[in-house]
Every structure is written in structure tokens, then in C-alpha cells.
Amino acid sequence: MNVLVVNAGSTTLKLHLVSGNESCEVDGFVAADAVGHRVVHGGRRFVDSVLVDADVERAIGELSVLAPLHNRRALEEIRRAREALPDVPHVAVFDTAFHRTLPLAASTYAVPQQWRDEWDVHRYGFHGISVQWVVSQVDAERLVVCHLGGGCSVTAVRGGRSVDTTMGFSPLEGVPMATRSGSVDPGALLYLLRERLLTEEELEHALEHESGLAGLSRGGSGDVREASPLAIEVFAHRVAAAVGSMAVACGGIDVLAFTGGIGEHAATVREQIVERVRFVGGFRVEVVTSREELVIAAETRRLLAA
């Protein structure tokens, strides 16, 4: 089965035609036996891949309030692809699905019960498709995966199952990213709103587009190659601290794996992170080239064969 994989990021669109375990980039919605779509946020409803229909499209749209930069773009591309290829099945594969195994201790926020039970405020986790690929490539009982790119997260995997991760209710939580802040004291955000220093829209824009490496670097570049020394220092410190936290969740580390644009190509940044966590004990470091399209294609085939 040839699968066209549609991976819509917040600012990018990657299209791959996958045949078996081989893939090639394509320029448009080329003919295929099926289409697999990456969707960032599945909420509580989508804990596995699902065949796309009008109801699923509507639900993905409703979940856009939780990941507006990503789900809205994914939905646009799903609709375009279904219009271009109406006679083949389309499957949505969710980044949050891999983290459905998170134990309650890791997924539960210490907030009022109404928030959790009625408003679904808890840690969902993201980058699951990327982490799933790393798991398939690395033989380790206790694995910590650093997905470091435009978005960044650190995930603890024990026995092939996600047991903790840094991103939470939204893709904003966790370590600093290219232009996203990562975790910030909620009190600081309340202060900015309460004192009317920023509107809600201005605050959201700043946290999503003007923070992270960009916020710490002169000229506001989120490119790690142009980041200031302070930006690299903060980034390495926060990622290393997250690795230490994930070591707690795993009960140690057998392999520390890096993937994503920064994780794969910024060797100096990797080294700074690794040196900070050597105290954890002996572990192997691996760099894994991201191949999300192969996971999405495999998930598409699995669902359609069921």
C-alpha cells in the first residue's frame, strides 16, 4: 500500500509518498492508496489513529482551541487532501496518542477537580509520533528522548511506553523552544494580564512567537545557529534539568536519544546537555534521524488492515 503522508506543521508542510519502508518527498497531493495525516492534538477523544470523516474533521476543529497553531493547519490540509483525493481513505494519526500510557502521577495537574473532570485540564504530551519512531530504532528499557527542533520536548519511555513528558496541556509547556517560551510561572502571566500590560492576544503571540531562543537572542532569531550565548546556556540548562526529571520517571537512563533539527545537527548543544547529566550514571547517547512519515504510514496501514 502506497501512503501519501501529509505532515502539516504550524508554518511548514511536508509531503512524502511512502512505499514499504522507503519514502520520497513530493510536491503535491499525488495519487496513493491511502493518505495519512499528522494531527498534533487528539484531546481525550482520540487516543488512537482514526479514519477521517466529517465528524472527525469537526472534532479536530473543536480541539484547535488547545493547539491553535497546529490543529487548524492540519485541518486545512486534511480538507484540501480529501478534496484532491476523494476516493481513497484518509487516516488521522495523533501526536498525543503515544502518551496515552502516562500514569496518573505524571498526567495529573494539582488543580481543582472541576478543571480535570469537566474541562479536561491535564497533561496530554506531544511529539508522540517522533518519539514512537525513536523507540522503534533504539533498543533500551529506560530511554529518554530529546526531541529538539522548532518545538522541543523531553520524554521518558520505559519498556516502550511513555511514562512522563515535558509538554502538557498544550505544546507551550516544558523546555524553551525556537520561539515558544516553555514553562513560565503562571503568576507572571497573571500579573501581565491583571496589570493590563498585555492583552490576551498579545500574551499568546509573545509566548508562541517571541520567546524561547528568539526571546533570548538579539534580533529575535529562533535559529540555534544565531542564538546568543545566554540563549544556549538557558536552553541547555533547562533541557538537562528535564532529562534529570525523566530519569526519575524511568528509574535511570540506559539511552539518551536526540532527534529533531537541533537534536540531530547541533552537536555543541547536545554535548552541553549531556555533560550536565553525566551524574545520572552510565548511559549511551544516540542521535536518531527523524522519520515521522514512516510511523504515520505504518499507522495508516495498521488501521486500514484491522
Number of C-alpha atoms within 10 A of each C-alpha: 13 17 27 31 30 26 24 23 18 16 8 8 13 14 20 24 25 22 15 12 10 11 19 11 12 13 10 14 19 15 14 17 14 20 30 30 27 27 28 35 31 25 24 13 11 18 18 16 22 18 14 20 13 9 9 16 17 12 15 24 19 14 19 20 13 17 21 18 16 19 25 22 22 28 23 13 18 25 14 13 20 17 11 13 18 11 10 12 18 25 27 29 31 25 24 24 25 23 27 19 16 20 12 12 11 18 21 15 16 10 10 9 12 10 13 14 10 8 9 14 20 21 24 27 31 29 27 24 27 24 31 21 20 26 23 11 11 16 13 18 17 22 29 34 27 30 26 25 18 20 22 28 29 29 30 30 28 21 13 19 18 26 22 29 31 26 23 23 19 19 25 23 21 23 27 29 28 28 24 28 23 23 16 14 7 8 9 10 14 11 12 14 15 11 9 10 11 15 13 13 8 12 16 14 14 17 19 19 18 20 22 27 28 25 24 23 20 12 11 19 20 23 16 21 10 16 21 19 11 12 21 20 14 17 23 22 18 18 27 23 17 23 28 20 20 25 23 14 22 22 12 21 25 20 19 22 24 25 24 21 17 23 22 20 16 14 12 11 16 22 12 17 20 18 11 16 19 12 9 13 10 11 16 12 15 15 19 20 17 19 16 20 29 22 21 29 29 17 20 27 19 11 14 13 7 5
